[in-house]
Amino acid sequence: MSAAQSIHAAGDEAVAIAHPNVALSKYWGKREGEGNVPAVPSLSVTLAGLTTRTRVRWDAALAEHRFALDGTPRTRAEAPRVFALLDEVRAGAHADVDSHNDFPTASGLASSASGFAALAVAAAGGAGAWDLARLADVARRGSASAARSLFGGFVEMDGTSVRPVAAVDHMPLAVLVCVTTQAPKAVGSTDGMRRTLAKSPYAAAWLDAAPRLHAELRAALLARDFPRVGELAEASALAMHASAIAAGVVYWNGATIDALAAVHALRAKGTAAYATIDAGPHVKVLVQPADVPAVRAAMGGVPGVLRILEAGPGEGAHLEVAS
């Protein structure tokens, strides 16, 4: 079942699959007030090749929710947003949740996006009929970018509105994820955004520039102009990180800088390769499928790049169908 449909009752247990997404035009910062609403619009691509699988079982015998991430139990104090989502989905009931990522968790690879998308779909799948708007609202409260992972292909989020912009096969694209650490990041995205808007001298410039970059990138994507999409995606990422760095929020490591230099060197030699970086040290390289072998070889030689994950446009979150 696609998340583009309603999630219907599936008994008291359901398993959902979701994928992270990488924002081509970034959002960084939240609107004031409740709801976890992004301050600026963003456009992302949902990534096949990286997966979260989450099982939710509602159990009347439980006195509290149980949640394990990659085999490690987490308490309500350690994972308050997970427990809050479960409370909202089925008030007065408790769930046993087991979630696994096949890629590094909490290190800037959007594991919260795929994690909360999978959690929302699995929890709702075992809790009654839900329409997509309500599902997106619940997922966004856990992680704003999770609402984008409910959809496949290219997805736009503007305030509380989330909608697909283009299908999975709209534009040939490969994303090479250059992993530069297995460790979790020291500053979470939510805290990093708060600190940036409160302390960065460039916060206002970012909030002004981001919507314009988004509009230009959206137009380039619809025109299937890959070089322009790549240029704007890199510009959006660098502007976001510039505003954060000016507030002392630095997600990069040495390998991040070396990987960026390698991407620029590839482009100087005529290969259409572009970098984007989320709130973490990993560099995602946007390339056309025909250039994957050459770009992968070049990025694999960058000191500090531990491994390269290959991804491409993928489907949205969905319930796993029992075989």
N, C-alpha and C positions, 0 to 999 in steps of 0.2 A: 504493500500500500504506500502510495506517495503521500508526503505531507501536504501536497497540493489538494488533497481531498480531506474530508472530515475524518477524524480518528474515531472509529466506532468501538464499542465495547468488545473486549477480547477476553472476558473472564477476569480473574484476579491476577494473572501473570502475563507479561508481555515482554518481548525483546525488541529493541530498536537499534538500527544502524544509522549513524550519521557521520558526516565528513567535515573537517575544518574548512574554513575558507580563507583566502588571502584577499585583503582589500586592495584594489587597484587605486582607487581614490580613498584616502584614509579619513576616518573620523578619529578625533583625539580631543576629549573633553565632553562633559555632560551638561545638560541644561540643569538649572537650579530646580529644586523640588524633587518629589518622589517619581518613581517610574523608570529610573535608569535610562533616560532618553538622551541619545547623542546630540551634541551641540551643533554638528554640521552633517551634511549628507555624505554618504559613502557608496561606492560600487565595488562589489566583490565577485570573485569566482569561487564556486564550491569545488573542492579538490578531491577527485577520485585518487586512490592510492594511499591515502591516510585515513584511518578508520577508528571510530569509537563504537564499541558494542556495549549496550547497557540492558541489563535485565532488572525488571521491577516486579516484585511479587507482593501483593497486598495480603496481610495476614492479621486477622482479628485477634490472634493470641499475643501479638507483640505489644509491649508497653511503650515502645518508642521506635522511631525509624532506625533501621540499621543500614549503614552505607559503607561500602568498601571500594576504593579506587586503586586499580592495579594490584589488588590483593591486600591492600593495607586498610584496616578499619579507620574510619574518621568519625569523630563525635560531632554533635551539633555545634559546639564551640569552634571546631576546626573547619567545618563546612556549613556555615549558617545559611548560605544561599541555596544549597541543595535541600536542606531540611525545610526551608521556607517554601520552596517550590512544591515539595511533597505535601506540606500542610495545606497549601492552596488548592491543589488538585483534588484532594479528598480529606476534608476537614473531619477530625475525630477518628481517623483510621491511620494505620501505620504500615510502612512498607519495608521490605528487605531489598536492598539495591546493591547490585554488583556491576561495576563499570570498568572497562579495560580500553586502553589506547594502544595502538600498535606503533606509536611514535612518541617522542619525549613529551612528558606532561609538564605544564606550567613553566615552559621555558621560551615562550614566544612563538609557538607553532599553532596557536589558536585552538588548543585543547579544550579551553572553556567553551568555545563556540560549538564544537562538535559534541562536547560533553553535555551541555545544557539542552541542546537540540535533541539529542538521543534520550536524555532523561525526561524531557517534556513529552515526547512522543510515546515512550514506553509507559510512563505514568498515566497519561491520558488513555492509552490503549487498553489499560486495565481498569479504567475508572469511569467509563461511559462515553457518550458521544460529544465530541468537541469540534467546533468549527475552526478554521485555520487562523482567523483573526485572534481568537481567544488563545489558541496555542502559541502564536507568535508573541502575544503580550506576556504570557507566563515565561516563555523561554528568554525574552529580552530582559526581564527582571533579574534573571540569574546571570546572564551575560548578554550585553547588547548585541554583540555580533552573532549570538546563537540564533537570533531571529533570521539572519541571512542563511544560515546552514539548513534551515527547514526547506529551502528551495534548491533546485539544481541549476546548473549553468551560471549565468551572470545575473547578479541580484543587486537591487538598489534599496537602500534604507535612507529614509528622510523623516526625521522625527520618529513618530510611532508607526509610520507607514513603511511596509516592507513589500517589495514586489519583484517578480522576475522581469529582467530587461531583455535577455536574449537566451536562446536555448544552448544546450551543451555543445552542439556542433556548429554554433554560429560563426566562430572564427578559430582556425587552427591555432592551438596554443599548447605549449608544454611549460611546466613550472618545475625547475630544478631547485630543490630545497637543500641548501648547503648548511648542514648541521655543524655548529662550531662548539657546542658543549652539550653534555647530557644533564647538566645541573639545572635546577629551577632558578628563575630569575630572582634577584634580590628585592626588586621593587615591583609589586603587582601593578597591572594596568590601571585599575581604578585609582590607586594611590598616586601613580605617576601622572595621571590626568589632572587630579586635584592640585598636585604640586605645580604642574606646568601652568595651569590657569591662574593660580594664586601668585606665583613668583616669577614667571618668565617675562622678560621685557618684550618678548616677541609673541606673546599669547594673542594679543589683539590682531597682529599681522596674520597669524595663522588662521584665526577665526574668520578673517576677511578673505584670505586667499583660498581656503579650502573649498568653499562652494563654487568658486570660479573654476578651479582645477577639476572639480567633479563634473561640472557641466560640459567642459571641453572634452574630458575623457569619455563621458557618456556618448557624446556626438561622434567621437572617433571610433568608439566600439561599434556603434550602429552602422557606421560607414565601413567597418571591417578594415580600418587603417591601422595595421599592427604597429608600424614604427611610431606613429603618433600616440597610440595607446601606451606603448612602452615608455616613451619620453615623459608623458604626463604622469604615469604611475611612479616613475623614478623621482620626478619633481615633487609629487605629493609626499612620498616617503621622506625625502630629504628635508622638506619644509617642516613636516611633523617632528622629526628628530631634532632639527635645529631649535625649534621652540622648546622642546623638552630638555635638551642639553643646556640651554641657557638658564634653566631652572635647577640645574644640577642633577637632572634625571638622565642618566647615561646607561643605555642598554647594550651598547656595542662593546666588543672586545677587540683584541688585536687582529684576530682572524676576520672579523667583520670588515675592518678597513682594508685588509689585504684582498678579501674577496671582491669588495667594491672596485678596487684598483684593477683586478683581473677582468671584471666585466667591462670597465672602461677601455682596457687594452684590447679586448676582443672587438669592441665596437670601432676602435680606431683602425683596426685591420679589416673592417668591412663586414663583420658578423653582427646581425641585428640581435643584440642581447641587452637586456635592461634589468636593473636591480630594483627590488622593493624589499623593505624591512619593516616588520611589525614591531611590537613592543618586546623585543628580545634581540639577541645577537646574531640570529641566523639570517642569511641572505637568500632570498628567493630570486632566481634568475628566470625572467620571462623570455622565452625563445619560440621560434617556429619549429615544428616537429622535425623538419629536415636537418636542422642545426644541432639537434640534441647530442649526437655522438661527439662532435668537435667541442661543444661548450662543456659537456660533462667531463671530457678529458682535461680541458684547461682548468676547470674549477677543482677537479680532483687533485691537481698539483699545487693548490694553494696551501701553504703551511697553516695548520690549525683547523682546516676543514676535515672533520672526522669521517663524514660519509655524506653521500648525496642521495636524497629521496626524489624519485621522479613521479610527478603528478600531472594531472590534466583536468579539464572541466569534468565534473561529476554530477551525479544525481543528488536530490535532496534527501532529508531524513525520512525514514520509512520503518514500518514494522517488519521484523524478520518473519518470513513465512516458513513454518516448520516443514521439513522435508519428509 
